[in-house]
Amino acid sequence: MIFGALLLTVAAALLLTTLLIAERTSRMPRSLVVEYLPLRGARVIDDAVLAGREKRAAAAALLDLAVRGRVRLITEPAPKRKRPTIAIEVADPGALGRDDLALLDALFAFSRGKRRRLSRYTGETAFRVRDLIRMSVSRLRRAGLLANDGVAGPLLLRAGMVVLLVVVAVALIAFLAGAHLLGVLAVGALALVVAEIVVAARILPRRFTAAATARRAHLDGLRQYMRLAEADRLRTLQSPLGAVGLPAGPEGDAVRLKLHERLLPYAVIFGMEREWTKVIAADYGALDADTLTGLAGVGQSAADILHAAGALGDIMDAVGAIGSVVDAAGSAFDLAGALDLFDWSP
């Protein structure tokens, strides 16, 4: 019985340690200022890594291309499926940068021309997305924003696996020998260890330097703005500290739409895509046809995204099918649902 209690104590201590480390690695610096625009020149994939949300990076970056007008999201009917499939149209390939082309090649490999369709080879897509993240991590390290990856996650994961094997063996022996109390304690320890392994697999491997604090705090400021209620967002934009003094009427609605449109990729990064697309739809709906006609494309990408919303799940499924892989540092990099961010069912 003492051995069973010891196993339970070890499992509980291991789980508690893992929870504390997971919470510490996922915490972003708190911004004292509400931000409403990304930093000039910031890459969405890099910002996703800095925010600790790298599994959402590829989906956010694709929507960023649509918002910037580099690609057009379109839907194609799929007779054998309930929802249409998604494709992109590239109006001007020459306008795409090297990073843009790398993203499209990762998600739409083996498809060329003006219209490109999502790759059917989900496993290969997942590994190509992982390579994009590696490129971003290397870039951030060269900029002095990332240190070498931490080892806490892999160590706790391995420790959990060792304890799991011991606990399973003890539980089997206890029940076979009729030591039911020991078996019950071992089963309790087993549940704790399984929970620890799940949490350890999600510990952020990235270690941020002091130089990254200001940039990560800016991302937190964006997240705060997107969490504000509509009236609070409007007051922020019209405040002396806010650089946008929105005029009344359709012109102000158009400016606000453009601002909110630019934040859609960051809504994906922060897991707020459902709420933020409703904000964009409300902004878009506030504009009359004449105003939209005179905006020379403002709101067009938002309209495309909302129109293609029902098919965006295909992009998510492409990477989600692989489950999880291990990155170069040996840390668990969860790709299950890596792009499965949207639920657009009516």
C-alpha positions in Angstrom: 0.0 0.0 0.0 2.9 2.3 0.8 4.3 1.7 -2.6 1.0 2.5 -4.2 0.8 5.8 -2.2 4.3 6.6 -3.3 3.4 6.0 -7.0 0.4 8.3 -6.6 2.5 11.0 -5.0 5.1 10.8 -7.7 2.5 11.0 -10.4 0.8 14.0 -8.8 4.1 15.8 -8.3 5.0 15.1 -11.9 1.7 16.5 -13.2 1.9 19.6 -11.0 5.4 20.4 -12.2 4.3 19.9 -15.8 1.3 22.2 -15.4 3.4 24.9 -13.8 6.0 24.8 -16.6 3.3 24.7 -19.3 1.6 27.7 -17.8 4.9 29.6 -17.6 6.0 28.9 -21.1 2.6 29.9 -22.6 2.3 33.2 -20.8 2.8 36.3 -22.9 4.1 39.6 -21.5 1.2 41.8 -20.5 0.8 45.0 -22.6 -0.2 48.2 -20.9 -1.4 49.6 -24.2 -4.2 48.3 -26.4 -2.8 47.9 -29.9 -5.0 47.8 -33.1 -2.3 47.3 -35.8 0.4 44.8 -36.3 4.0 46.1 -36.2 5.2 47.4 -39.6 6.9 44.8 -41.6 6.0 41.9 -39.2 5.5 38.5 -40.7 2.4 36.6 -39.6 4.3 33.3 -39.3 6.9 34.9 -37.1 4.3 36.5 -34.9 2.6 33.2 -34.5 5.8 31.7 -33.2 6.4 34.6 -30.9 2.9 34.3 -29.6 3.4 30.6 -28.9 0.7 29.6 -31.5 2.8 28.2 -34.2 0.4 25.4 -35.1 -1.9 28.2 -36.3 0.7 30.0 -38.3 0.1 28.5 -41.8 -3.7 29.2 -41.7 -3.1 32.7 -40.4 -0.5 33.4 -43.1 -2.8 32.2 -45.9 -5.6 34.5 -44.7 -3.0 37.3 -44.5 -2.3 36.8 -48.2 -6.0 37.0 -49.0 -6.4 40.2 -46.8 -3.5 41.8 -48.6 -5.0 40.9 -52.0 -2.1 38.6 -53.0 -4.4 35.6 -53.5 -8.1 35.2 -53.9 -9.9 32.4 -51.9 -12.4 30.6 -54.0 -14.6 27.6 -53.5 -15.2 24.7 -55.9 -18.1 22.3 -55.8 -17.4 18.7 -54.6 -20.2 16.4 -55.5 -19.2 13.6 -53.1 -18.8 15.9 -50.1 -21.1 18.1 -48.0 -18.9 21.1 -48.3 -17.1 22.6 -51.2 -13.3 22.5 -51.5 -11.1 25.5 -51.4 -8.6 26.8 -54.0 -6.8 30.0 -54.6 -6.2 32.2 -57.5 -3.0 34.1 -57.9 -3.7 37.2 -60.0 -0.1 38.4 -60.1 2.6 35.8 -59.2 5.2 38.5 -59.5 3.7 40.3 -56.5 4.4 37.3 -54.2 7.5 37.4 -52.1 9.8 34.4 -51.4 8.0 33.7 -48.1 4.6 33.9 -49.8 5.7 31.4 -52.4 7.1 29.1 -49.8 3.7 29.1 -48.0 1.7 28.4 -51.1 4.1 25.6 -52.1 3.7 24.0 -48.7 -0.1 24.1 -48.8 -0.7 23.8 -52.6 2.2 21.7 -53.8 2.0 20.0 -57.2 -0.5 22.6 -58.3 0.6 25.3 -60.6 -0.9 28.0 -62.7 -3.2 30.8 -61.9 -5.6 28.6 -59.9 -4.0 26.2 -57.3 -5.8 23.5 -55.3 -5.0 22.1 -51.9 -2.6 19.3 -51.9 -4.2 15.8 -51.4 -1.0 14.5 -49.7 -1.8 15.5 -46.1 1.3 13.9 -44.5 3.7 15.7 -46.9 1.8 19.0 -46.4 2.2 18.7 -42.6 6.0 18.2 -42.9 6.3 21.1 -45.3 4.4 23.3 -42.9 6.8 22.2 -40.2 9.7 23.3 -42.4 8.1 26.7 -42.7 8.1 27.0 -38.9 11.7 25.9 -38.8 12.6 28.7 -41.2 10.7 31.2 -39.1 12.5 30.0 -35.9 15.9 30.3 -37.6 15.1 33.8 -38.7 14.0 34.8 -35.2 17.1 33.3 -33.7 19.3 35.3 -36.0 17.4 38.4 -35.0 18.2 37.6 -31.4 14.5 37.0 -30.4 14.8 33.3 -29.7 17.3 31.3 -27.7 18.0 27.6 -28.0 14.9 25.5 -27.5 14.1 24.5 -23.9 14.4 20.9 -22.8 11.7 20.8 -20.1 9.0 19.5 -22.4 11.0 16.6 -23.9 12.4 15.6 -20.5 9.0 15.7 -18.8 7.5 13.7 -21.7 10.1 11.0 -21.3 9.8 11.0 -17.5 6.1 10.5 -17.9 6.6 7.6 -20.3 8.9 5.9 -17.8 6.6 6.4 -14.9 3.7 5.2 -17.1 5.4 1.9 -17.8 6.1 1.4 -14.1 2.5 2.2 -13.1 1.0 -0.1 -15.7 3.2 -3.0 -14.6 2.3 -2.4 -10.9 -1.4 -2.1 -11.7 -1.4 -5.4 -13.6 0.6 -7.3 -10.9 -1.6 -5.9 -8.1 -4.9 -7.0 -9.7 -3.5 -10.4 -10.6 -2.2 -10.9 -7.1 -5.5 -9.8 -5.5 -4.0 -6.6 -4.0 -7.0 -4.5 -5.0 -6.2 -1.4 -2.9 -2.7 -1.2 -4.5 -4.4 -1.7 -7.9 -6.8 1.1 -7.3 -4.0 3.4 -6.2 -2.0 2.4 -9.3 -5.0 3.2 -11.6 -5.3 6.6 -10.0 -1.6 7.2 -10.6 -2.1 6.0 -14.2 -4.7 8.6 -14.8 -2.4 11.4 -13.4 0.5 10.2 -15.6 -1.6 10.1 -18.7 -2.7 13.7 -18.0 0.9 14.7 -17.4 2.0 13.2 -20.8 -0.7 15.1 -22.6 0.3 18.4 -20.9 4.0 17.8 -21.4 3.5 17.3 -25.1 2.1 20.8 -25.4 4.8 22.6 -23.5 6.1 25.4 -25.7 9.7 24.5 -26.6 10.6 28.0 -27.6 12.6 30.2 -25.2 12.3 33.9 -25.8 15.0 36.4 -25.2 14.6 39.7 -23.4 14.8 41.4 -26.8 11.5 39.7 -27.8 9.6 41.1 -24.8 8.5 44.3 -26.5 7.3 42.5 -29.7 5.4 39.9 -27.7 3.8 42.6 -25.6 2.6 44.3 -28.8 1.0 41.0 -29.8 -0.7 40.9 -26.4 -2.0 44.5 -27.0 -3.5 43.3 -30.3 -5.2 40.4 -28.4 -6.6 42.8 -25.8 -8.1 45.0 -28.6 -9.7 42.1 -30.3 -11.3 41.0 -27.0 -12.9 44.4 -26.3 -16.6 44.9 -26.9 -17.6 46.9 -30.0 -18.1 50.1 -28.1 -14.7 49.8 -26.3 -13.0 49.2 -29.6 -14.6 52.3 -31.1 -13.5 54.4 -28.1 -10.0 53.1 -28.4 -9.8 54.1 -32.1 -11.2 57.5 -31.4 -9.2 58.2 -28.2 -6.2 60.6 -28.2 -3.9 57.7 -27.7 -5.4 55.9 -30.7 -3.9 57.1 -34.0 -7.2 56.7 -35.9 -9.8 59.4 -35.5 -12.7 57.8 -37.2 -15.1 60.2 -39.0 -18.8 59.6 -38.8 -20.7 57.8 -41.4 -19.7 55.3 -44.2 -16.2 56.7 -44.5 -15.5 55.9 -40.8 -17.1 52.4 -41.2 -14.8 51.8 -44.2 -11.7 52.7 -42.3 -12.7 50.5 -39.4 -13.4 47.6 -41.8 -9.9 47.9 -43.3 -8.3 48.0 -39.8 -10.3 44.9 -38.7 -9.6 43.1 -41.9 -5.9 43.4 -41.3 -6.4 41.7 -37.9 -8.1 38.7 -39.2 -4.9 36.6 -39.4 -4.2 37.5 -35.8 -7.7 36.4 -34.8 -6.7 33.0 -36.2 -3.4 33.1 -34.2 -5.3 33.8 -31.0 -8.1 31.4 -31.6 -10.7 34.2 -32.1 -11.5 33.6 -35.8 -15.2 32.9 -35.3 -15.8 36.1 -33.2 -13.7 38.3 -35.5 -15.3 37.2 -38.7 -18.6 38.3 -37.2 -17.0 41.7 -36.5 -15.9 41.9 -40.1 -19.3 40.9 -41.4 -20.9 43.6 -39.3 -18.4 46.2 -40.6 -19.0 45.0 -44.2 -22.8 45.1 -43.7 -22.7 48.7 -42.5 -21.5 49.9 -45.9 -23.9 50.6 -48.7 -23.3 49.5 -52.3 -22.2 53.0 -53.5 -19.6 53.3 -50.7 -18.3 49.8 -51.5 -18.0 50.6 -55.2 -15.9 53.7 -54.4 -13.5 51.9 -52.0 -11.4 50.5 -54.8 -11.1 47.0 -53.3 -11.4 47.8 -49.6 -13.5 45.0 -48.1 -13.1 42.8 -51.2 -10.8 40.3 -49.5 -13.1 40.2 -46.4 -16.1 39.4 -48.7 -14.1 36.7 -50.4 -13.1 35.2 -47.1 -16.6 35.2 -45.7 -17.9 33.7 -49.0 -15.3 30.9 -48.9 -15.7 30.3 -45.2 -17.6 27.0 -45.5 -14.6 25.5 -47.4 -11.8 26.7 -45.2 -11.9 23.5 -43.2 -10.1 21.7 -46.1 -7.0 23.7 -45.3 -7.2 22.6 -41.7 -7.8 18.9 -42.6 -4.8 18.8 -44.8 -2.4 19.2 -41.9 -4.6 17.8 -39.2 -4.5 14.3 -40.6 -0.9 13.6 -39.7 -1.5 13.8 -35.9 1.8 14.8 -34.3 5.4 14.8 -35.4 8.6 15.6 -33.7 10.6 18.7 -34.6 14.4 19.0 -34.9 14.8 19.6 -31.1 12.9 16.5 -30.2 10.0 18.4 -28.8 6.5 17.2 -29.5 4.9 19.5 -32.2 1.2 18.9 -32.2 -0.2 19.0 -35.7 -3.6 17.4 -34.8 -6.0 20.0 -36.0 -3.1 22.3 -36.7 -5.3 24.1 -39.2 -8.6 22.8 -38.1 -9.6 26.2 -36.8 -13.0 27.0 -38.3 -16.4 25.6 -37.8 -18.6 27.2 -40.5 -21.6 24.9 -40.3 -24.8 27.0 -40.4 
